[in-house]
Amino acid sequence: MKSWPAPYIPELPGSGPPLSLFDTGTGRIRPTEPGPTARMYVCGITPYDATHMGHAFTYVVFDLINRAWRDAGHDVHYVQNVTDIDDPLLERAVATGQDWQEIALRETALFREDMTDLNVIPPRDYVGAVESIPSVASHVETLQSKGAVYSVDGDLYFRVRSDPQFGRVAHLDEAAMTATFAERGGDPDRPGKEDPLDCLVWQGARPDEPAWDTPLGHGRPGWHIECAAIALDHLGMTIDVQGGGTDLAFPHHEMSASEAQVLTDQWPFARHYVHSAMVAWQGHKMSKSRGNLVFVSVLRRSGVDPNAIRLALLGHHYRSDWAWTDHGLEGAVSRLENWRAAVDSPAGPPAGPTLQRVRDALANDLRTPEALDAIDDWVRAQQSGDGEDATAPELVRRLVDALLGIRV
């Protein structure tokens, strides 16, 4: 699947410190310790509607990880999927009378445009679920050979208890797992299942729904096994970061990790499970089911600078839920104007300490509000006439672009 163009990333003097991130699996901030190549998998969109601010926040957060690793001297192998066949997409097709493939292609193209304008570094491998079906089927066959899969009326289920580490990602108790599974696409009450939490890895063909011929029969993959297969195929086992929104910690990341661990007889699937917080609007979490959405593309087309959108997102720490507001966007527009005026000046205070403050803030669990404060402090000093360093404005321009993805 086609990705989007890579933004230019300016070079900076020196290198950034090692990156530490909060790990959902251990419940604490820990150093990431990648080798020369840092490996990251982030779950992508289900393309049945446009990119809203909740999506944008997630992908900008993981873009910061990408940038911090690069600044610390690592190559980054970033993989992202597109769930271009799933129930919500088929339901949207029925509701609108459109072809599901046309919807998927249109919304994926719009997502690429949004990511391009938000200066998000593209994944090295951008992989659709449909193109991965042969691989998924092969991985399910391997699970079958290990005795980890059984059939219920022609559908195949993964025995989650075949992984001794099941439950080590989200750390929910049994009741919470069952309730959350039901809320997020699972079927704990289906008759014939051995365990309410066992998850679908292959769905037999349904009338009037797309299906593919594989050694497993005529059907299509379950959700969790798609990401396990794509990640293993492109990154291998024990990746550095598995990422997405907090709503993916369970069941999606829990179950895809268990599937990968059983497939490989290795643990863990990921060294860090990193989750971005939820973005609300009108008093509720932004969600397509509720319809309370602010779309990146709508703001772009209304003339809002995408750099201001990104700056509004960076004003919030990635682990804290927050609400999108017009006032917040207006503040980001004003901040961006101040930054641009300052870096367009002929001189300013030395920028080396500002670069270090931004690097340190990002390395300490992506503390973006502190990073923005560091730039604001330099801008205020420049506006007050402090400093005569002719190289400082250009260094600030480059560091804001390279580390924060903001073009001033």
N, C-alpha and C positions, 0 to 999 in steps of 0.2 A: 504494500500500500504506500502511496506517495505521502511523504511528510511535507514540511513547509521550509522555506529558505532560512538558513542560519543567519542570525544577526552578526554584525561585526562587533568584536569584543576588544576594546583597546588594551594595550599592554600597560602594566603598572610596575613601578620599581619594587624590588624585593619580592617577597611571597607572603601569603597569609598563613596564620597559625592553623594547627589541626582543628578540624570541625567536631564539635560535640553536639549531640542531639538527644532529645527525650525519646526513650524507647518504650513503647507501649508494653512490650513483652516483659520487661523487668521493672517498669514503673519508675525509672530514674534517668537522669541525664548522664550519658556515657560518651566517651570519645568514639568517633568513627575511626576505624583503623584499616582503610583500604590499602591495597597494594598499589603498584604504579598505575593500575587502571581501577577506578572506583566503579562498581556495578550497581545500577539502580533500576528498579522496575516500578512504574507508577500506573495504576489502573486508569484506563481512558474512558471516554464517553460512550454512552449508548445513544446513537445519533438519531433520536426521534424528535428533537427540538433544538433550539439555538442555545449557545453558550451563555449561561447566566453568571452572576457575580460569585456564586458559590463555586462553580467550576473554575472561574478565573482565579479566585483566591487559591484554590488547591494547586493549580499548575504554576502560578507565580511562586508559591512557597517552594515547590520542588525545583523550580528554576534557580532559586537562590542557593539551594544545596549544590546544584550543578556548578554554579558560578564560584561558590566558596571552595569547592574541591579543586576546580581549575586554578584558582588563585593560589592554592596551597601546593600546586605543582603536579596534580594528578590528571591523567587522561580520564575521561568519563564515558562509560558505555551505558547509555540511557535507553531503556526500552519502554514503549507504551503501546497498549493495545487499543483497538476499537471494537466494541461489542456490537458488530453490525448485523447480528441476528439475535433477537431476544423477544420475550413476550411484550414488553412495552412498545417496541417498534412495530410489531405485528398489530397490536391493539390500535396504535395511532393510524396505521394504514387502513384498518377496517373503519375506524371512526371518520376518516377524511375521504375515503374512497380512492386513495392514492396507492401506487405500487410501493411496497416496503423498500425495495431496492432504490427507487428514486428518492425516497425520503432519506435513506441512509447516505446516499451519495451527496445529496444537497446539504444536509446538515454537517457532514464531515468536512465538506469544502468550506462551509462557513466557519467551522471551528478552526480550520487552518488559517483562514484570514484573521480571525480574532487573535490567535497565538502569534501570528506574524506581527500584527500591530502592537501587541503587548510585549514585544521583544523577548519572547520565550525561546530559549535554545531548543531546537527540535530534537526528538529522540533519534539515535542512530538507527534504530529499528522501530518502525511504526507498522504494527501488524494487526490485520483484521481477523476477527474470529472466523469468518467464512473461509478465508484462505488457509486457515490453520486446521480445518476439519480433518484432513488426513492424519496430521500429527496428533491431534486430540484422540482420534480413534485408536491410533497405535499405542498411546499412553494408557488408554482405558484397557486395551488388551493386556498390557503389562500388569495393570492392577488386577485384572481377572486372574492372571497366572499366579499372582501372589495370594489369591483367595480374599481379596479386599473388595470385591464387587459381587452383587447379587441382583437378581431380576425380580421386578414387581410388574406383572402384566405387560411385559415387553419393554419396560423402562429399566435402566440399570442404575443402581445406587452404590455409592461408596460407603463402606463401613468405617465411620469416623473413629471408632474405638480400635481399629487396626493400627492406628498411630498412638503409641504410648504417650506422646507429647500433646495430644489433642487437648485444647483448652489453655495452652501456655501463651497464646497471643493476647487474647482479650481478658482472660482471667474472670470469666463470669461463672456464677453458680448454675446448677442444672436448670432451675426454674427460669432464670434470666435468659439462658441460652435458648430454651424452648420458646419462650415468649418472643424474643428478638428474631429468632429464625422464622417464626410465623409472620412477623411484621415485615420482614425483608425478603420475601420471595420464597421462603421455604414451605415445606408441607409436612409438619410434624405429625399431623393426625391422619395421614394417608394409611388406609388399611393395607396390610401386607408388609409394611416396613418392619425390619428387625429392631430398629432404634429410631425414636422420633427425630433424632438429629442427623441421621444418615442423609446424605445429599445426592441429588441427581447428577450423574455424569454423562448419561446418554438418554435422550427422550425419543421413543419410537415415534414414527410418523403419525401426525394427526390430520384429519380431513381438512382440506383447504389451507394447509400450512406448508411452507417450504421444507424439504427434506433432502438428504443426500445419501447416496449408496456408499456404504463402507463395509468392512468385514463385520462390523457390529450390527448391521442391518440398515434399513432405510429410516433415517431420523436426523437428529441434530444434537449438538453437544449441550450439556448443562453449563451453567455460568462459571462455577469455580474452577473446573478442570481446564477451561480455556486459558485462564491466566497462569495456572500451574504449568501447562504445556508450553505456552509461549515463552515464559520466563526460563524454563529449563532448556528449551531449544536454543535460545539466544544468549543467555547469561550463565547457564549452569547452576549448580547448587551453591548454597551459602553465599548469597549476594549480600552486598553491603546495606542496602536500604530497599525495603518494600514499602510503598507509599500510597496514600490516597486520603480521602476524607475520613473523619471519625466514624461515619456510618458504615464504613467498609471493614472496620476491625473485626466485627462479628456480624454475619457469618462468613463474609467473603474471604478476608485474609486468613482467618482461622482455618477454614476448610481447604483453601488452595494450598496453604502451607502444609497441612496434614497430608494432602494428596501427593505433594512433591516429596515429602519425607518418606512416605511409604514407597513411592516409585523408586527412590534412590537408596533407601536404607541408610540415609544420612540425616543429621540434625545439627543445626537448625537450617531451615530454608533461607532465612534472612538473619543477619546480625542485628539489624535495627528494624523495628516496625514503627514507621513515623506517620502520624495522622494529623491532618489540618482540621481546624475547628469549623463549625457551621456558621454561615452568614444568614442573618435574618433580614426580613423586610416586612413592614406592616404588622409587626408583632409575632411573626412566625418564621421558622426556618424556611429559606427559599427552597421550593420544591416544585417540580413540574406537576405533581398530582394536585397540589393546592393552587397552583397558578399564580403565586405571588412572586413574580420574577422581574428582575432588572437585567436586561440583555446587553452584553458588551456591544453587539453589532448595532443595536438601536442607538446607544449612546454615540458610537463612532459616527454613524450616519447623520446624527443630529449636529455634528461638528465638535464634539468633545474630543480633546487631544487624548489619544490612548496613553500617553505618558502620565497624564493626570489621573486616569483610571488606575493605572498601575501604582501610582504614588498613593492614591486613596487606599488601595489594598495593603500596601506596605506599612501604613500607619497603625496596623493592628498586629499583635504578636500571633503567630500561627496557631498557638494552642488555646487561644481564648475566643470563645464565641462572641460575635459582635453583630451589629445591625448596620446595614447600608442605609445612608441618608443623603439627601440632596445637600445638606449642610456640610457633610464630610467631603463630598466631591468638590463643593465650592472651596473648601479649605485647601484641598489638594491643588486645585487650579491656581489659587493665590500663592501657595508655596512654590509651585513650579515656576511661576513668573518671577518670584524673588530669586530663586536659584539661577535662572537664566540671566537675569540682569547682573547678578554678581559675577558669574563666570565670563560674561562679556566685557567686564572691566579690565583695564590694562594691568592691574596689580592687586595684591591683597596680602593678608597675613600668610605665613608659611603654611603649606597644606599637609606636610608630612605627619604632624600629630593628628590631623583629621583623618587621614588615610588609616592610621593605626587604630584610632577609635572605631572607625567603621568596621575594619577587619575584626577587631576584638569583639564587637557587638554581634556580628554575624557568627563568629566561631563559637560563641557562647549560646547555643540553641537558638540561633536566628533571631536575636533581639532587635528586630527592625525598628521599633520606635526609638531605641537608643541610637541606632545608626542614623536615622533621620535627624535626631537632635544634634548629632555631631556636625552634620552639614549645616543645619540652621545656625549653630553657634559660629561657624566659619563665615557664613553669609552676613550675620549681624556684625561681626568684627570687620568684615570688608566694607560694609555699608557705613560704618562709623569712621572709616578712614584709617583703620589700623593696618600697618604692614605695607611694604613696598616691594614685595616679591613678585616679579613679573612672570615667573613660572607657575605661581600658585593657582590662578584661575583655570589654566589648562589642566593641571593635575586634578583639581576638583572635578572638572568636566569629565575627565577620563575615569576617575574612580567611581563617580555616580553612575556612569554608563556600564563599566565593567562589573561592578559588584552588586549594584541595585537594579540594573537594567533600565535606568531612566536616562533618556537622551535630552540633554540640556544644551 
